[in-house]
Amino acid sequence: MQSLLHVAAMAPMSIPSPSWSGFDIPLPWGTLRIHAYALCILLGIIVGLWLTAVRWKRRGTPEGSLWDIAIWAIPFGIVGGRLYHVISSPDAYFGPGFNGTGDLSLIPQIWRGGLGIWGAVVLGVVGAWLGCRRSGVKLTAFLDAAAPGLLLAQAIGRWGNWFNQELFGGPTTLPWGLQIDPNSPNFPAGMPSDTLFHPTFLYESLWNIIGVVVLIVLDRRFHFRRGRLFWLYAIYYTLGRVWIEALRIDDAEQINLFGITTRLNVWTSIFVFVAALIIFIALSLRGRPEPDTAYLPGREPAAVTAETDEPAAVDPSAGDDETAAADETNSTIVTDTKGQDTDGSVSDTGARGNLRNNQSDLGHTAEPTETAEESHAGVTSDSGSASTETSASSAPGSGPEAGSTK
């Protein structure tokens, strides 16, 4: 017990700031800087795509369609995420109050950090829609398959904020407080150098990982369709983002609504939560459509129908020669009946093999009917009376009597 207490006492009581933020690749004309932030984003995309691919394949979708969608969704998402960040935190790019003292050249430098999830999702969905149209699948089906993977990608990508020492919360004395290098440009001015901060990147990462498990478990239980799992993702994520965003102290656009002034991302989370909840409830009340398919109407794969394997139909008015030829083509012996079933039932003879959607195998050779009582069971005439005795052809190639097959 004492040894455990000693280990606990030696354990760090805070999260240290990272001493590594990337590496350089030497090139003939200089060096290429690979930032840890970008690696976290890239790793998140890869893992998120893996989970999405597993779920997408289970929907019976076209092979390779995920990548056709991803090449549209990912670039659109990155551009949208950057644009939202620039709009929500404009001072560095346009100057305080848009006074023109900012540096516009910083806008494309995404390796410095700054991707807003709201813009990434909105434009990412636009890109996914383009890819889905080209692949012949429904956008809602793809969004349902991608929702857990998207949340997992966000959980991994958030660690990029740790490497950049950015987007942390206010001061805290909790044992998991985050250390920030006092020399970092993100360290709040006027605070002691040993101040610990809320690790909001860790809070959101853990929240998202839990959400991945929740979404997968609920989807296995209820089989959400028509985009409902995606809207459930939005409900879950925004619910956590409200309180996590409220802890942050980095510069952000402040919005006053209903007499309350708070960060733009807080208001955005609230509005998205309400909208997603309403849409989720509305979709749930509509019920499940039939049939449930991931394909767009008219883009379903060509189904192999049983019509190509069905025997040729015999014209009741045809002569014996034509009837015999049809019999040879079908390679079956047709049972002759003089009755007709009003509800589609037939006798238990081999004639059932010539009917579609029946239990008998196609091409099954009928056994000759021994007695009128055997064929009488299950066969009725149009007027409801019992059918007459059926008889099987006694010689291969001989057809039924003209007009007798119903």
Secondary structure, DSSP 8 states (H G I E B T S, - for coil): -HHHHHHHHHS-SEE---S--EEEEEETTEEEEEEHHHHHHHHHHHHHHHHHHHHHHHTT--TTHHHHHHHHHHHHHHHHHHHHHHHHS-HHHH-GGG-S-S-GGGTT-GGGS---HHHHHHHHHHHHHHHHHHHTB-HHHHHHHHHHHHHHHHHHHTHHHHHHT-S-BSB--STTEEE--TTSTTS-TTS-TT-EE--HHHHHHHHHHHHHHHHHHHHHHH---TTHHHHHHHHHHHHHHHHHHHHB-S---EEEETTEEEEHHHHHHHHHHHHHHHHHHHHHHT---SS--SB-TT-S-----GGGGS-----TTS-HHHHHHHHHHHTS---B-S---TTS---SSGGGGGSTTSSS-TT--------HHHHHTT-B-TTS-B----B--SSTT----TTT--
